[in-house]
Amino acid sequence: MAAAPTYGYAPHKDQLLKRLARVEGQVRGISRMIEDDRYCIDILTQLGAVSTALEAVALKVLEEHVEHCVAGALASGDPDVAGEKSRELLGAVQRFAKTM
């Protein structure tokens, strides 16, 4: 039986899940703010905080992808594997850059 793959974020999984749980709580809070007819700027401030928190999670996952998955592919010496991971990385960076 093949071993399950280990991804770069694995050592930080608990930390990432805790951050995402906090973000989830923030989003629920924003929903309540809208239900309670809170002031627009207060809601926008909280939306900005959620966006910033998600960007921090994305950057950590991206960092770990580069340091583990991409670095491992490059070190493997297999040009096909290295090319695949390089394309994945470029695609992820392009998607991430569009959201900023």
N, CA, C and O atoms as a GROMACS GRO file, in nm:
protein
  400
    1MET      N    1   0.084  -0.117   0.000
    1MET     CA    2   0.000   0.000   0.000
    1MET      C    3   0.089   0.124   0.000
    1MET      O    4   0.183   0.133   0.079
    2ALA      N    5   0.060   0.219  -0.087
    2ALA     CA    6   0.141   0.340  -0.097
    2ALA      C    7   0.111   0.432   0.021
    2ALA      O    8  -0.003   0.444   0.066
    3ALA      N    9   0.215   0.497   0.069
    3ALA     CA   10   0.199   0.591   0.180
    3ALA      C   11   0.126   0.716   0.131
    3ALA      O   12   0.143   0.757   0.016
    4ALA      N   13   0.047   0.774   0.218
    4ALA     CA   14  -0.023   0.898   0.184
    4ALA      C   15   0.082   1.007   0.164
    4ALA      O   16   0.182   1.011   0.235
    5PRO      N   17   0.059   1.096   0.068
    5PRO     CA   18   0.157   1.203   0.046
    5PRO      C   19   0.162   1.297   0.165
    5PRO      O   20   0.062   1.320   0.233
    6THR      N   21   0.280   1.351   0.188
    6THR     CA   22   0.299   1.452   0.292
    6THR      C   23   0.318   1.586   0.223
    6THR      O   24   0.406   1.601   0.138
    7TYR      N   25   0.237   1.681   0.260
    7TYR     CA   26   0.244   1.812   0.199
    7TYR      C   27   0.323   1.907   0.287
    7TYR      O   28   0.340   1.882   0.407
    8GLY      N   29   0.371   2.015   0.227
    8GLY     CA   30   0.458   2.108   0.297
    8GLY      C   31   0.398   2.170   0.421
    8GLY      O   32   0.470   2.200   0.516
    9TYR      N   33   0.267   2.189   0.421
    9TYR     CA   34   0.203   2.254   0.535
    9TYR      C   35   0.181   2.160   0.653
    9TYR      O   36   0.143   2.204   0.761
   10ALA      N   37   0.205   2.030   0.634
   10ALA     CA   38   0.174   1.929   0.737
   10ALA      C   39   0.227   1.964   0.876
   10ALA      O   40   0.154   1.947   0.973
   11PRO      N   41   0.352   2.013   0.890
   11PRO     CA   42   0.400   2.044   1.025
   11PRO      C   43   0.325   2.161   1.090
   11PRO      O   44   0.333   2.180   1.211
   12HIS      N   45   0.254   2.239   1.010
   12HIS     CA   46   0.185   2.359   1.059
   12HIS      C   47   0.034   2.343   1.051
   12HIS      O   48  -0.040   2.441   1.063
   13LYS      N   49  -0.013   2.221   1.030
   13LYS     CA   50  -0.155   2.195   1.007
   13LYS      C   51  -0.242   2.247   1.122
   13LYS      O   52  -0.342   2.314   1.097
   14ASP      N   53  -0.205   2.218   1.244
   14ASP     CA   54  -0.286   2.262   1.359
   14ASP      C   55  -0.293   2.415   1.366
   14ASP      O   56  -0.399   2.471   1.389
   15GLN      N   57  -0.180   2.480   1.344
   15GLN     CA   58  -0.175   2.626   1.346
   15GLN      C   59  -0.264   2.684   1.236
   15GLN      O   60  -0.339   2.779   1.260
   16LEU      N   61  -0.258   2.628   1.117
   16LEU     CA   62  -0.340   2.676   1.006
   16LEU      C   63  -0.488   2.653   1.034
   16LEU      O   64  -0.570   2.740   1.006
   17LEU      N   65  -0.523   2.538   1.090
   17LEU     CA   66  -0.663   2.511   1.121
   17LEU      C   67  -0.715   2.607   1.228
   17LEU      O   68  -0.830   2.651   1.221
   18LYS      N   69  -0.633   2.641   1.326
   18LYS     CA   70  -0.675   2.738   1.429
   18LYS      C   71  -0.698   2.875   1.367
   18LYS      O   72  -0.795   2.943   1.400
   19ARG      N   73  -0.607   2.917   1.278
   19ARG     CA   74  -0.626   3.046   1.210
   19ARG      C   75  -0.754   3.046   1.129
   19ARG      O   76  -0.829   3.144   1.133
   20LEU      N   77  -0.780   2.938   1.057
   20LEU     CA   78  -0.902   2.931   0.976
   20LEU      C   79  -1.027   2.929   1.062
   20LEU      O   80  -1.130   2.984   1.023
   21ALA      N   81  -1.020   2.867   1.177
   21ALA     CA   82  -1.135   2.868   1.269
   21ALA      C   83  -1.162   3.011   1.317
   21ALA      O   84  -1.278   3.050   1.331
   22ARG      N   85  -1.056   3.087   1.344
   22ARG     CA   86  -1.074   3.227   1.384
   22ARG      C   87  -1.138   3.307   1.271
   22ARG      O   88  -1.226   3.389   1.295
   23VAL      N   89  -1.092   3.283   1.149
   23VAL     CA   90  -1.149   3.352   1.033
   23VAL      C   91  -1.297   3.317   1.019
   23VAL      O   92  -1.381   3.403   0.993
   24GLU      N   93  -1.327   3.189   1.037
   24GLU     CA   94  -1.467   3.147   1.029
   24GLU      C   95  -1.552   3.222   1.132
   24GLU      O   96  -1.663   3.264   1.101
   25GLY      N   97  -1.500   3.238   1.251
   25GLY     CA   98  -1.570   3.315   1.355
   25GLY      C   99  -1.587   3.461   1.315
   25GLY      O  100  -1.691   3.521   1.340
   26GLN      N  101  -1.484   3.517   1.254
   26GLN     CA  102  -1.493   3.655   1.208
   26GLN      C  103  -1.603   3.670   1.103
   26GLN      O  104  -1.678   3.767   1.105
   27VAL      N  105  -1.611   3.576   1.012
   27VAL     CA  106  -1.713   3.581   0.906
   27VAL      C  107  -1.852   3.572   0.968
   27VAL      O  108  -1.943   3.644   0.928
   28ARG      N  109  -1.869   3.484   1.065
   28ARG     CA  110  -1.999   3.476   1.133
   28ARG      C  111  -2.032   3.608   1.202
   28ARG      O  112  -2.147   3.651   1.203
   29GLY      N  113  -1.931   3.671   1.259
   29GLY     CA  114  -1.951   3.802   1.322
   29GLY      C  115  -1.994   3.908   1.222
   29GLY      O  116  -2.078   3.992   1.253
   30ILE      N  117  -1.937   3.903   1.103
   30ILE     CA  118  -1.975   3.998   0.999
   30ILE      C  119  -2.120   3.974   0.958
   30ILE      O  120  -2.195   4.070   0.936
   31SER      N  121  -2.160   3.850   0.947
   31SER     CA  122  -2.300   3.819   0.916
   31SER      C  123  -2.393   3.879   1.020
   31SER      O  124  -2.496   3.938   0.986
   32ARG      N  125  -2.355   3.865   1.146
   32ARG     CA  126  -2.438   3.924   1.253
   32ARG      C  127  -2.441   4.075   1.243
   32ARG      O  128  -2.544   4.138   1.268
   33MET      N  129  -2.328   4.135   1.206
   33MET     CA  130  -2.324   4.280   1.190
   33MET      C  131  -2.423   4.326   1.083
   33MET      O  132  -2.492   4.427   1.100
   34ILE      N  133  -2.430   4.252   0.974
   34ILE     CA  134  -2.523   4.288   0.867
   34ILE      C  135  -2.666   4.266   0.914
   34ILE      O  136  -2.754   4.350   0.890
   35GLU      N  137  -2.690   4.153   0.980
   35GLU     CA  138  -2.825   4.128   1.034
   35GLU      C  139  -2.868   4.238   1.129
   35GLU      O  140  -2.985   4.275   1.133
   36ASP      N  141  -2.773   4.292   1.206
   36ASP     CA  142  -2.802   4.395   1.307
   36ASP      C  143  -2.796   4.536   1.250
   36ASP      O  144  -2.804   4.634   1.324
   37ASP      N  145  -2.782   4.547   1.116
   37ASP     CA  146  -2.778   4.678   1.050
   37ASP      C  147  -2.668   4.769   1.105
   37ASP      O  148  -2.692   4.885   1.136
   38ARG      N  149  -2.549   4.713   1.117
   38ARG     CA  150  -2.435   4.791   1.166
   38ARG      C  151  -2.384   4.885   1.057
   38ARG      O  152  -2.418   4.869   0.939
   39TYR      N  153  -2.305   4.981   1.096
   39TYR     CA  154  -2.252   5.084   1.007
   39TYR      C  155  -2.160   5.023   0.901
   39TYR      O  156  -2.080   4.934   0.930
   40CYS      N  157  -2.174   5.072   0.778
   40CYS     CA  158  -2.101   5.018   0.661
   40CYS      C  159  -1.950   5.010   0.686
   40CYS      O  160  -1.888   4.908   0.658
   41ILE      N  161  -1.892   5.117   0.737
   41ILE     CA  162  -1.747   5.121   0.755
   41ILE      C  163  -1.701   5.017   0.855
   41ILE      O  164  -1.594   4.958   0.839
   42ASP      N  165  -1.780   4.993   0.959
   42ASP     CA  166  -1.744   4.890   1.056
   42ASP      C  167  -1.742   4.752   0.990
   42ASP      O  168  -1.654   4.670   1.017
   43ILE      N  169  -1.839   4.727   0.903
   43ILE     CA  170  -1.844   4.599   0.831
   43ILE      C  171  -1.725   4.588   0.736
   43ILE      O  172  -1.660   4.484   0.730
   44LEU      N  173  -1.697   4.695   0.663
   44LEU     CA  174  -1.583   4.694   0.570
   44LEU      C  175  -1.452   4.671   0.644
   44LEU      O  176  -1.363   4.603   0.592
   45THR      N  177  -1.439   4.728   0.761
   45THR     CA  178  -1.318   4.708   0.841
   45THR      C  179  -1.300   4.561   0.875
   45THR      O  180  -1.190   4.506   0.865
   46GLN      N  181  -1.408   4.496   0.915
   46GLN     CA  182  -1.401   4.354   0.949
   46GLN      C  183  -1.376   4.268   0.825
   46GLN      O  184  -1.304   4.169   0.833
   47LEU      N  185  -1.435   4.305   0.712
   47LEU     CA  186  -1.407   4.233   0.587
   47LEU      C  187  -1.260   4.243   0.550
   47LEU      O  188  -1.200   4.146   0.503
   48GLY      N  189  -1.201   4.360   0.570
   48GLY     CA  190  -1.058   4.377   0.544
   48GLY      C  191  -0.974   4.289   0.635
   48GLY      O  192  -0.873   4.233   0.592
   49ALA      N  193  -1.015   4.276   0.760
   49ALA     CA  194  -0.941   4.192   0.854
   49ALA      C  195  -0.949   4.045   0.813
   49ALA      O  196  -0.850   3.972   0.823
   50VAL      N  197  -1.065   4.001   0.766
   50VAL     CA  198  -1.080   3.863   0.719
   50VAL      C  199  -0.991   3.840   0.597
   50VAL      O  200  -0.923   3.737   0.588
   51SER      N  201  -0.992   3.934   0.506
   51SER     CA  202  -0.910   3.922   0.385
   51SER      C  203  -0.762   3.912   0.422
   51SER      O  204  -0.690   3.828   0.367
   52THR      N  205  -0.718   3.995   0.512
   52THR     CA  206  -0.578   3.993   0.557
   52THR      C  207  -0.543   3.859   0.623
   52THR      O  208  -0.436   3.804   0.600
   53ALA      N  209  -0.634   3.809   0.705
   53ALA     CA  210  -0.610   3.682   0.773
   53ALA      C  211  -0.601   3.567   0.672
   53ALA      O  212  -0.515   3.480   0.686
   54LEU      N  213  -0.688   3.567   0.572
   54LEU     CA  214  -0.682   3.462   0.470
   54LEU      C  215  -0.555   3.472   0.387
   54LEU      O  216  -0.498   3.370   0.348
   55GLU      N  217  -0.512   3.593   0.359
   55GLU     CA  218  -0.386   3.611   0.285
   55GLU      C  219  -0.269   3.555   0.364
   55GLU      O  220  -0.178   3.496   0.306
   56ALA      N  221  -0.271   3.573   0.496
   56ALA     CA  222  -0.163   3.519   0.580
   56ALA      C  223  -0.160   3.366   0.573
   56ALA      O  224  -0.053   3.306   0.566
   57VAL      N  225  -0.277   3.304   0.575
   57VAL     CA  226  -0.285   3.158   0.563
   57VAL      C  227  -0.234   3.115   0.425
   57VAL      O  228  -0.156   3.020   0.413
   58ALA      N  229  -0.278   3.186   0.321
   58ALA     CA  230  -0.235   3.152   0.185
   58ALA      C  231  -0.084   3.165   0.170
   58ALA      O  232  -0.020   3.080   0.108
   59LEU      N  233  -0.027   3.270   0.225
   59LEU     CA  234   0.118   3.287   0.216
   59LEU      C  235   0.193   3.176   0.287
   59LEU      O  236   0.296   3.130   0.238
   60LYS      N  237   0.142   3.132   0.401
   60LYS     CA  238   0.208   3.022   0.474
   60LYS      C  239   0.201   2.893   0.394
   60LYS      O  240   0.300   2.820   0.384
   61VAL      N  241   0.084   2.863   0.336
   61VAL     CA  242   0.071   2.742   0.255
   61VAL      C  243   0.161   2.750   0.132
   61VAL      O  244   0.226   2.653   0.095
   62LEU      N  245   0.165   2.868   0.069
   62LEU     CA  246   0.252   2.887  -0.048
   62LEU      C  247   0.399   2.871  -0.010
   62LEU      O  248   0.474   2.805  -0.082
   63GLU      N  249   0.438   2.929   0.101
   63GLU     CA  250   0.577   2.917   0.149
   63GLU      C  251   0.614   2.772   0.170
   63GLU      O  252   0.721   2.727   0.128
   64GLU      N  253   0.527   2.698   0.236
   64GLU     CA  254   0.555   2.557   0.264
   64GLU      C  255   0.554   2.475   0.135
   64GLU      O  256   0.630   2.378   0.122
   65HIS      N  257   0.469   2.513   0.040
   65HIS     CA  258   0.468   2.443  -0.090
   65HIS      C  259   0.604   2.459  -0.159
   65HIS      O  260   0.659   2.363  -0.213
   66VAL      N  261   0.655   2.580  -0.157
   66VAL     CA  262   0.784   2.607  -0.221
   66VAL      C  263   0.896   2.530  -0.150
   66VAL      O  264   0.977   2.464  -0.214
   67GLU      N  265   0.899   2.539  -0.017
   67GLU     CA  266   1.008   2.480   0.059
   67GLU      C  267   1.003   2.327   0.062
   67GLU      O  268   1.106   2.262   0.082
   68HIS      N  269   0.886   2.268   0.044
   68HIS     CA  270   0.875   2.123   0.051
   68HIS      C  271   0.851   2.061  -0.086
   68HIS      O  272   0.933   1.984  -0.136
   69CYS      N  273   0.738   2.094  -0.146
   69CYS     CA  274   0.696   2.028  -0.270
   69CYS      C  275   0.784   2.068  -0.389
   69CYS      O  276   0.834   1.982  -0.462
   70VAL      N  277   0.801   2.197  -0.408
   70VAL     CA  278   0.879   2.243  -0.522
   70VAL      C  279   1.027   2.208  -0.503
   70VAL      O  280   1.092   2.158  -0.595
   71ALA      N  281   1.079   2.234  -0.384
   71ALA     CA  282   1.220   2.203  -0.359
   71ALA      C  283   1.247   2.054  -0.375
   71ALA      O  284   1.350   2.016  -0.430
   72GLY      N  285   1.155   1.971  -0.329
   72GLY     CA  286   1.171   1.826  -0.344
   72GLY      C  287   1.169   1.783  -0.489
   72GLY      O  288   1.244   1.695  -0.530
   73ALA      N  289   1.082   1.846  -0.568
   73ALA     CA  290   1.074   1.813  -0.710
   73ALA      C  291   1.202   1.852  -0.782
   73ALA      O  292   1.253   1.778  -0.866
   74LEU      N  293   1.254   1.970  -0.749
   74LEU     CA  294   1.379   2.015  -0.812
   74LEU      C  295   1.496   1.926  -0.771
   74LEU      O  296   1.582   1.895  -0.853
   75ALA      N  297   1.498   1.886  -0.645
   75ALA     CA  298   1.607   1.802  -0.595
   75ALA      C  299   1.600   1.659  -0.650
   75ALA      O  300   1.699   1.587  -0.650
   76SER      N  301   1.483   1.620  -0.695
   76SER     CA  302   1.467   1.483  -0.745
   76SER      C  303   1.548   1.457  -0.871
   76SER      O  304   1.582   1.343  -0.902
   77GLY      N  305   1.578   1.564  -0.943
   77GLY     CA  306   1.652   1.548  -1.067
   77GLY      C  307   1.567   1.505  -1.185
   77GLY      O  308   1.617   1.491  -1.297
   78ASP      N  309   1.438   1.484  -1.162
   78ASP     CA  310   1.346   1.445  -1.269
   78ASP      C  311   1.290   1.571  -1.334
   78ASP      O  312   1.212   1.643  -1.272
   79PRO      N  313   1.329   1.600  -1.458
   79PRO     CA  314   1.286   1.724  -1.522
   79PRO      C  315   1.134   1.733  -1.540
   79PRO      O  316   1.080   1.844  -1.539
   80ASP      N  317   1.066   1.621  -1.557
   80ASP     CA  318   0.921   1.625  -1.572
   80ASP      C  319   0.853   1.665  -1.441
   80ASP      O  320   0.763   1.749  -1.440
   81VAL      N  321   0.898   1.605  -1.331
   81VAL     CA  322   0.843   1.637  -1.200
   81VAL      C  323   0.876   1.782  -1.164
   81VAL      O  324   0.789   1.856  -1.116
   82ALA      N  325   0.999   1.824  -1.188
   82ALA     CA  326   1.039   1.962  -1.159
   82ALA      C  327   0.958   2.061  -1.242
   82ALA      O  328   0.915   2.164  -1.191
   83GLY      N  329   0.936   2.029  -1.368
   83GLY     CA  330   0.858   2.117  -1.454
   83GLY      C  331   0.714   2.127  -1.409
   83GLY      O  332   0.655   2.236  -1.409
   84GLU      N  333   0.657   2.014  -1.368
   84GLU     CA  334   0.518   2.014  -1.320
   84GLU      C  335   0.503   2.102  -1.196
   84GLU      O  336   0.412   2.184  -1.189
   85LYS      N  337   0.593   2.085  -1.099
   85LYS     CA  338   0.585   2.164  -0.976
   85LYS      C  339   0.613   2.312  -1.003
   85LYS      O  340   0.554   2.399  -0.939
   86SER      N  341   0.702   2.340  -1.096
   86SER     CA  342   0.730   2.480  -1.132
   86SER      C  343   0.606   2.545  -1.193
   86SER      O  344   0.574   2.659  -1.161
   87ARG      N  345   0.537   2.472  -1.280
   87ARG     CA  346   0.413   2.525  -1.341
   87ARG      C  347   0.305   2.545  -1.235
   87ARG      O  348   0.233   2.645  -1.237
   88GLU      N  349   0.294   2.450  -1.143
   88GLU     CA  350   0.198   2.464  -1.034
   88GLU      C  351   0.227   2.591  -0.953
   88GLU      O  352   0.137   2.668  -0.920
   89LEU      N  353   0.355   2.610  -0.922
   89LEU     CA  354   0.395   2.726  -0.844
   89LEU      C  355   0.361   2.856  -0.916
   89LEU      O  356   0.304   2.948  -0.856
   90LEU      N  357   0.395   2.863  -1.043
   90LEU     CA  358   0.365   2.984  -1.119
   90LEU      C  359   0.215   3.010  -1.125
   90LEU      O  360   0.172   3.125  -1.112
   91GLY      N  361   0.136   2.907  -1.144
   91GLY     CA  362  -0.009   2.921  -1.145
   91GLY      C  363  -0.062   2.972  -1.012
   91GLY      O  364  -0.149   3.059  -1.008
   92ALA      N  365  -0.009   2.918  -0.903
   92ALA     CA  366  -0.053   2.961  -0.769
   92ALA      C  367  -0.016   3.106  -0.745
   92ALA      O  368  -0.097   3.183  -0.691
   93VAL      N  369   0.104   3.145  -0.784
   93VAL     CA  370   0.147   3.284  -0.765
   93VAL      C  371   0.060   3.378  -0.849
   93VAL      O  372   0.021   3.485  -0.803
   94GLN      N  373   0.028   3.338  -0.971
   94GLN     CA  374  -0.057   3.421  -1.057
   94GLN      C  375  -0.196   3.437  -0.996
   94GLN      O  376  -0.250   3.547  -0.995
   95ARG      N  377  -0.254   3.329  -0.947
   95ARG     CA  378  -0.387   3.338  -0.883
   95ARG      C  379  -0.381   3.424  -0.759
   95ARG      O  380  -0.470   3.505  -0.735
   96PHE      N  381  -0.277   3.406  -0.680
   96PHE     CA  382  -0.264   3.481  -0.556
   96PHE      C  383  -0.244   3.629  -0.586
   96PHE      O  384  -0.301   3.714  -0.518
   97ALA      N  385  -0.165   3.661  -0.687
   97ALA     CA  386  -0.139   3.801  -0.722
   97ALA      C  387  -0.266   3.872  -0.769
   97ALA      O  388  -0.281   3.992  -0.747
   98LYS      N  389  -0.356   3.800  -0.831
   98LYS     CA  390  -0.482   3.860  -0.877
   98LYS      C  391  -0.571   3.899  -0.763
   98LYS      O  392  -0.654   3.990  -0.777
   99THR      N  393  -0.557   3.834  -0.649
   99THR     CA  394  -0.645   3.862  -0.534
   99THR      C  395  -0.594   3.978  -0.450
   99THR      O  396  -0.666   4.029  -0.364
  100MET      N  397  -0.473   4.019  -0.475
  100MET     CA  398  -0.416   4.126  -0.391
  100MET      C  399  -0.452   4.263  -0.444
  100MET      O  400  -0.413   4.364  -0.386
   0.00000   0.00000   0.00000
